[in-house]
Amino acid sequence: MCFDTSAASFYARLCKDGYDPESHIDVVPDHRLIYLCVPKSATTSIKMILSALAGRDATSIRELHKRKYSGLKSPTLVGLSVFHKLATDSRTFRFSFVRNPYARLVSAWADKFRDKSLSSCDSFVDQYLTHNWTIGSSKKSAGHTLSFARFVEFAAATAGQRIDAHWQLQDDLLDVPALKLDLIGKVENFDRDMAKVLDHVGADHHLRQAVGVHMNASRHEPWPKYYTRALADRVYRAYERDFDRFRYPRTIPVSQIEAVSQV
């Protein structure tokens, strides 16, 4: 059996600086699609569409995030030689989606931390308790819940440390050596941008209707309501590269911030 050194070298470059292609890259080889996942940026909705393209009927959130149910392949599952050929083929459509950093952090907090006791057995709570020394805290806070303001402090301090992709800089997640993206869509323009992916595969009307079904939406108030001026400034400083690269406005509607500041 011949070992594909070029494919192995290409994969090694993807793993540079701690990037995890097995967790963050989905491949649909029959349709020449490669999806680079940015958590909290419509990932479940996107995986539902890709799973349908792969011929599966995985509709629950759990199934969509388990490859044996979703039918989505990681680079090693599809085979490094096949993945390398797809990743470097001009006929392949390589894409990802990003989200306004302010909104993304609210979604991450609401989904992973809100109302959870810091003494509970939970992987995200464990991450916080393990790494909260970064912000000068201690584990003595166990038993309380994590406020959004405290989460912002933690996320801003660890955004570039690859602790967890749900609040990692999106610019870092998309800075994958050798993998050129054809589309970086925005959650705020999801229907329009996802249509470009469906155009590539010649999707039928039924699948196009699924674009309007957004799954696993975090339950929370409109995101501007969670910010004070100080919190917004902290997020901007920590995620400035995301704001700049993906052209999101630094400002939040003044009326929203002032309303929260007065509470």
N, C-alpha and C positions, 0 to 999 in steps of 0.2 A: 504494500500500500504506500503510495507516494504522499509524503508530507508536504502540504502547501505552505512553503515558507513565507510567501508574499501575504497570504491571508492571515497567517499567525502574526506576522509583523504589523499588519494593519490593525488587528484586534488589540495587540499590545499597546499601540498608540492610543487607542480609544480608552484604555484603562489608565492612562497617564494621570498623575496627580490625584489618584483616588477615585476617579470617575467609575461608576458601576454600570456598564452597558447592559448587563443581564437584567437589572431592575428597571432601567429607564429607556430601553430601546425595544420596540415591538415591530415585528416584520410580518408582512402579509405577502409572501413570495409570489403567489399566483397573480397578484394584481400589481406587483412591483411597487409596493408601498413600504416605507420605513418611517415610523413615528418615534420621535424623540420626546419623551414624556417630561413635562414640568408639572409636578404635583400642585394641586389647587388651581389648575388652569383648565377646567372642563375635562379632565382626564377620563373620568368614568363615562361621560357622554361620548367621547371620542372612541374609547375602547368598545363601547356598545356597537357603534357603527362598523368599526374594523372587525369585530367578532362576527357580525352579520356577513361581512364580505368574505370572511374565512369559512362561511357555511355553518356557523354555530348559532344556537339560539340561547346564548347565555344572557339572561336579562337581570338577574339579581346582582347587587353590588359585589357580593362575595365571589360569585362565579366570574364576573368580568375581570377581577384582579387575580384570578388563578388560571394559569396558562392551560392546564389540562381541561378546563371547561371553556375558556374563551377561544381557544384555537390559535391565539397569537403566539408567535415564536420569538424567542430571544436569539441573539446572534449565534450562541453555541447550539441551541436546539435546531435551528435551521441548517447549521453547519457553517463553519468559518469560511470555507471556500465559496459556498453559495452566497453567504452574507457579503463577502468581499466583492464578489461580482455584482451583486445588486447595488451595494453602496457606491460603487464607482461607475455604474452604468448610467448614461445620460437619459435612458428611458425610464429610470426609477424616479418616483416622486418622494422626496424626503421632506418631512415637515414637522413642525411643532407649533404649540400655542403658548402665549404668555398672557399675563394679566396685570392690571394696575397694581403696583406694590401695596398701596394702601388697602385696596379691597382684598388682595390675596392674604394679607396678614389677618384681617378680620375673619376671613373664611377659615384659615388654619386654626386660629384660636377657638372659634365656635365649634369646629369639627373635632378638634383633638384635645382641648383643655377645659372648655367652659363647663362649670358645675361638677368637675371631677375633683374629688378629694386628693390632696397631695400625699395622702397616706394610702391611696388605693394601689392595687396591683395592675398597673397599666404601663405599656411600653413607652408611651410619650411622657407620662409622669416620671418614669424612671430616667428618661433622658434629661428632663429638666433637673431632677434632683442630683443627677450625676455631674451635670455641667454648670449648675447655677453659681458655682464659685467664680465663674468668669465675670459675673456682674457684682461680685463682692457680697454674695448672699451666703446662706448656710442652710443645712438640711433641717434646721429647727422649725422651719415653717410648715413641716409635714402636718397634715390634718386640715389645713385651710385649702381653699380653692385658689386658682391662679387668675387674677384679674387681667383684663385686657391690657391695662397699662403696664403691669408687671411682665406680661408676655412680650410686649413690644420691647421692653428693656432687655429681656433675655434674647429675643430674636435678633435685635439690632447688634448685640454684642457677639453673637455667634453666627451671623449670616454668611460669613466667608470661611467657616471652619468645617464645612461638610459634616455637621452633626446630624442634620436631617434635611432632606430635600424639600419638605413642605414649607420651610421658611428660608431655605438657602437662596442666595442671589440667583436670579434667573439667567443672568449673563454668564455666570459660572457653569450652570447646567447646560447651556447651549454652546459653550466654548469647547466643543469636542474636536480634537485634532483629526483632520482628514475627512470628516463627514460634513460635506457641504449641503446646506439646507436650501430647498427650492421655495419654501414658504415658512414664514414665521407669522402665524395668524394671531389674532387677538380675541380673547374671550368676549370683549365688548362688541366685536363684529362677527360673532361666531357663525351665524347662518351664512353670511356672505363669504367668509373666508373658508369655511368647511366645504362650501359648494365647489371650490377649486379642487379640493381633494376628490370629491365625487365626480367632477368632470373628467379627471384623469382616469378613473376606472369605468367611466360610462355607466354610472349608477342609474337604476330605474327609479320611477316615481315613488314607489313604496319606500325605498331606502332614503330617498331625499326627504320624505316626510319625517323620518326619524331624527333628522337634524334638529327639528324643533323640540325634541324631547330631551330636556336637560336633567340628567340623573345626579343623585347625591349632592344636591344643592344644600349648602350649610344653612341652617335656620338662624337668622339674625336680623337685626334691624338694618336699614340702609347704612352702608359702611361709613359715610361721613359722620354719622351721629356718634361714633365711638372715639372721635379724635378731638383733642385739644390742640392748641397751637404747638405746645411743647412736644406732644406725642408725634404730631405731623413732622415737625422739624427733626426729631430723632430718627424717624423712619426715612426721611429724605436723605439724611447724612449717611445712613447705613446702606441704603439701596440706591444711591445716586447713579451708579452705573446702569441699573435697570431703567430708571427714569430717563436717562439720556439715550441709551441705545434703542429703547423701544418707544421713545417719544411720548411718554406720559407726562401730563402737566404736574408740576410741583404743587400747585395750589389746590386747596379744597374749598368749596363754597363757603365764604366767610360766614354767612348766616347759620350754617350748620355747625361750624366750630364754636361760634359765639354762644349758640344755644346750649351746647354741651358745657362750655366753660362756666356758665351761670348756674348749672345744676349743683 
